[in-house]
Amino acid sequence: MIALCLPSLLLLLIPILRLSSVFASSFESVEIQPRIIGGKVSSIKQEKYLVQVTTSTELCGGSLIKPRWVITAAHCVYKQNKDEFKVYGGASDQGGPYAIIRQVDFMAIRPDFNRKTLNMDVAALRLTSDMTGANIETIALSSQSVPARVLVKVSGWGYLTADATQTAKRVHSVLVPVWSRSSCVSAFKGTHRITRSMICAGKLYKKDSCDGDSGGPLVYRGELSGIVSFGYGCASSLPGVYTSVPVIRDWFLRVMEEHS
């Protein structure tokens, strides 16, 4: 998720992209900061679809949809060279050990992605070869919206507290409630336009995604329903915002079909 490490007054005004800080230059006054807050240490055995999407300086999450295809947030890869990315699967610890590692040979960002509003914040990555092995599985893309108030699971290696300076070594997960669209729109009124590609989830001040979690999964009933996108602070007075998978599902499937 994109987030800003700024004084508290500014945190109410500037969105936090939930990825690592180097991407800040791509967003006017926006620093990506995703992490799991209020969650618990997990294991890749419980999130076999979860992968790490990394460069030498940045960390995002992603989900394995097919053995050669990963879905992540567009802001994680925007204006980046595909050759710089390494994707890690099957490992609970950040960077391994014992991870299955693949590089990226094709990358697509949804054409209507807007780097300022984060509308349609989704990207498709094709790996150089199939990612298979222990503790690696694919996950289906949900075609149905998540009902309000149900709990969903978010996982990643992002910051564990709002004032942290390092991402987590071991994967964490947290259960957060989904907000109704009307509540989501109302919460961000005057702060950020919530488009049809966005959904809200989180327990205010207590449970949220944060820096380093960008691009990672929001899962409901065993299907991928959301992608970590941005927030205004982490575990703050506003919920986290996620890209709605049912909205972008057809685009992702079409990209896979055309480039497989």
matplotlib code that plots the C-alpha trace (Angstrom):
import matplotlib.pyplot as plt

x = [0.0, 1.2, 1.5, 3.4, 5.7, 4.8, 3.6, 0.1, -1.7, -0.2, -1.2, -4.8, -4.1, -1.7, -2.3, 0.1, 1.0, 1.6, 5.0, 8.6, 9.9, 11.9, 8.7, 7.9, 9.4, 6.7, 4.0, 3.8, 4.3, 3.3, 5.4, 4.5, 4.4, 2.6, 2.7, 0.6, -0.5, -2.3, -1.9, 0.2, 3.2, 2.0, 3.5, 3.7, 1.9, -1.2, -0.7, 0.8, -0.4, 1.5, 4.7, 7.3, 7.8, 11.1, 13.9, 17.2, 15.6, 11.9, 9.4, 5.8, 3.5, 1.7, -0.5, 0.2, -2.8, -1.3, 2.1, 3.6, 1.4, 1.4, -1.1, 0.1, -0.5, 0.4, 2.1, 4.6, 5.9, 5.0, 7.9, 10.1, 12.2, 10.9, 14.4, 15.0, 12.3, 12.7, 9.7, 10.0, 7.6, 7.2, 9.1, 7.9, 10.9, 11.5, 14.0, 14.0, 15.8, 14.7, 12.5, 11.7, 12.9, 11.8, 12.3, 9.8, 9.7, 6.5, 4.6, 1.3, -0.3, -4.0, -4.2, -6.6, -4.4, -4.0, -0.8, -2.3, -5.7, -4.6, -7.7, -7.4, -4.2, -3.4, -0.6, 0.1, 3.5, 4.5, 7.4, 10.3, 9.1, 6.5, 6.7, 6.2, 7.5, 6.8, 4.3, 3.4, -0.1, -2.3, -5.4, -8.6, -9.7, -13.0, -15.9, -18.2, -17.9, -17.2, -20.2, -19.8, -18.7, -17.3, -13.7, -11.0, -7.4, -4.5, -0.9, 2.5, 6.0, 5.2, 5.7, 4.3, 3.8, 3.0, 6.4, 8.5, 11.5, 12.0, 9.7, 9.0, 11.4, 8.6, 5.3, 2.3, -1.4, -4.4, -8.2, -9.9, -13.6, -14.7, -16.6, -19.7, -19.2, -21.3, -19.2, -16.0, -17.0, -18.3, -15.1, -12.9, -15.2, -13.2, -9.9, -9.9, -12.3, -13.2, -13.7, -15.6, -12.2, -11.6, -12.9, -12.2, -11.2, -9.6, -10.2, -9.5, -6.4, -5.9, -5.7, -4.5, -2.0, 0.9, 4.3, 5.7, 2.3, 1.4, 0.2, -0.5, -3.7, -7.0, -8.6, -12.2, -13.4, -10.3, -10.4, -8.5, -10.9, -8.6, -5.1, -3.4, -3.3, -3.1, -4.1, -3.8, -1.5, -1.6, -4.2, -5.3, -8.7, -9.3, -9.5, -7.1, -8.0, -7.7, -8.2, -11.4, -10.5, -14.0, -13.7, -10.3, -10.7, -11.7, -8.8, -6.3, -7.7, -7.6, -3.9, -3.0, -4.8, -3.2, 0.3, 0.6]
y = [0.0, 3.5, 5.6, 8.7, 9.1, 12.7, 14.7, 13.7, 16.7, 15.9, 12.2, 13.3, 15.0, 12.9, 9.3, 6.5, 4.1, 0.8, 0.0, 1.0, 4.5, 4.6, 4.7, 8.1, 9.9, 8.6, 10.2, 13.9, 14.1, 10.5, 7.9, 4.2, 2.6, -0.8, -3.1, -5.4, -3.7, -5.4, -8.9, -11.9, -13.9, -16.3, -19.0, -19.3, -22.6, -20.6, -18.2, -20.4, -18.0, -15.0, -13.9, -11.1, -8.7, -7.0, -4.9, -4.2, -1.4, -2.1, -4.6, -5.3, -8.3, -10.2, -13.2, -16.2, -16.6, -19.1, -20.7, -18.0, -15.1, -12.8, -10.0, -6.9, -3.2, -1.0, 1.5, -1.2, -1.5, 1.9, 3.2, 0.4, -1.9, -5.5, -6.8, -5.4, -7.5, -10.7, -12.6, -14.9, -17.7, -20.5, -18.7, -17.3, -15.1, -12.0, -12.8, -16.5, -18.7, -21.7, -19.4, -20.2, -17.2, -16.1, -13.0, -11.1, -11.2, -9.3, -6.7, -5.0, -2.1, -1.5, 1.4, 3.5, 3.3, 6.8, 7.3, 10.3, 8.9, 5.2, 4.4, 0.8, 0.1, -3.3, -4.9, -8.3, -9.9, -12.9, -14.9, -16.3, -19.8, -21.6, -21.0, -24.4, -26.1, -26.6, -24.2, -22.7, -22.6, -20.4, -18.6, -17.8, -14.3, -13.5, -12.5, -11.4, -8.3, -8.9, -8.2, -5.4, -6.2, -9.6, -10.4, -10.8, -11.8, -9.5, -10.8, -9.4, -8.4, -4.7, -2.5, -3.9, -0.4, 3.0, 4.4, 1.4, 1.9, -1.6, -4.1, -7.5, -10.3, -12.9, -12.9, -11.6, -11.7, -9.8, -10.2, -6.9, -6.0, -4.8, -1.5, -0.8, 1.3, 4.2, 4.1, 4.1, 7.0, 8.9, 8.3, 9.8, 12.6, 15.7, 13.7, 11.2, 10.2, 6.5, 5.1, 1.9, 0.1, 0.7, -1.0, -0.2, -2.5, -2.1, -1.6, 2.0, 2.6, -1.1, -3.3, -2.4, -3.0, -0.6, 0.1, -3.0, -4.7, -3.0, -5.3, -8.1, -10.1, -9.4, -12.9, -13.9, -17.5, -18.7, -16.3, -13.1, -10.3, -7.3, -5.9, -3.7, -0.2, 2.9, 4.5, 7.8, 6.7, 3.2, 2.0, 5.6, 7.4, 6.1, 2.5, 1.0, 1.1, -1.9, -2.5, -4.5, -7.8, -8.3, -5.0, -5.7, -9.5, -9.5, -7.3, -9.5, -12.7, -11.1, -10.1, -13.6, -15.1, -12.7, -13.1, -16.8]
z = [0.0, -0.7, 2.5, 3.6, 6.6, 7.3, 10.3, 11.4, 9.9, 6.5, 6.8, 6.5, 3.2, 1.2, 0.2, 1.1, -1.6, 0.0, -1.5, -0.9, -0.8, -4.1, -6.1, -4.5, -7.4, -9.6, -7.6, -6.9, -3.1, -2.6, -1.0, -1.2, 2.2, 2.5, 5.6, 7.8, 11.0, 13.8, 12.3, 13.2, 12.0, 9.3, 7.1, 3.3, 3.9, 4.6, 1.6, -1.1, -3.8, -2.2, -3.9, -3.4, -6.3, -5.8, -7.3, -5.6, -3.6, -3.6, -2.2, -3.2, -3.0, -5.7, -6.3, -8.6, -10.9, -13.3, -13.0, -15.3, -14.3, -11.4, -10.6, -8.6, -8.3, -11.2, -9.0, -8.0, -11.6, -13.2, -15.3, -14.1, -16.3, -16.3, -16.3, -12.8, -11.2, -9.3, -8.1, -5.1, -4.3, -1.7, 1.1, 4.4, 4.9, 2.8, 0.1, 1.0, 1.8, -0.2, -2.4, -6.0, -8.0, -11.4, -13.5, -15.6, -19.4, -20.0, -18.1, -18.7, -16.9, -17.4, -20.0, -17.8, -14.7, -13.3, -11.2, -9.4, -8.4, -8.5, -10.5, -12.0, -10.0, -11.5, -13.5, -15.1, -14.9, -17.1, -15.6, -17.6, -16.7, -14.6, -10.8, -9.3, -6.1, -2.5, -0.9, -4.3, -5.6, -7.8, -6.7, -8.7, -9.5, -7.9, -10.1, -7.3, -5.1, -1.4, 0.9, 3.4, 7.0, 6.2, 7.2, 4.5, 4.8, 3.7, 3.7, 3.1, 4.3, 4.9, 8.0, 11.2, 12.9, 11.4, 12.5, 11.4, 9.2, 7.9, 6.3, 8.0, 7.7, 7.9, 6.2, 8.3, 7.7, 9.2, 9.0, 8.2, 7.6, 4.2, 4.1, 2.1, -0.9, 0.5, 3.7, 1.8, -0.4, 2.6, 4.6, 1.8, 0.8, 0.2, 0.5, -2.4, -5.1, -4.7, -8.2, -9.1, -9.2, -5.4, -2.3, 1.4, 4.2, 7.6, 11.3, 12.1, 14.2, 14.7, 11.6, 8.1, 5.3, 5.0, 3.3, 1.5, 1.2, -2.1, -4.8, -2.3, -1.9, -0.2, -0.1, 0.5, 0.5, -1.1, -4.1, -4.8, -4.3, -3.9, -4.5, -1.9, -3.3, -1.0, 2.2, 4.1, 6.9, 8.1, 10.7, 10.8, 10.8, 7.2, 5.9, 3.4, -0.3, -2.5, -6.3, -6.8, -8.6, -10.1, -11.8, -13.4, -13.9, -17.5, -18.4, -16.7, -18.2, -21.7, -21.2, -20.2, -23.2, -25.6, -24.3, -23.2]

ax = plt.figure().add_subplot(projection="3d")
ax.plot(x, y, z, "-o")
ax.set_aspect("equal")
plt.show()
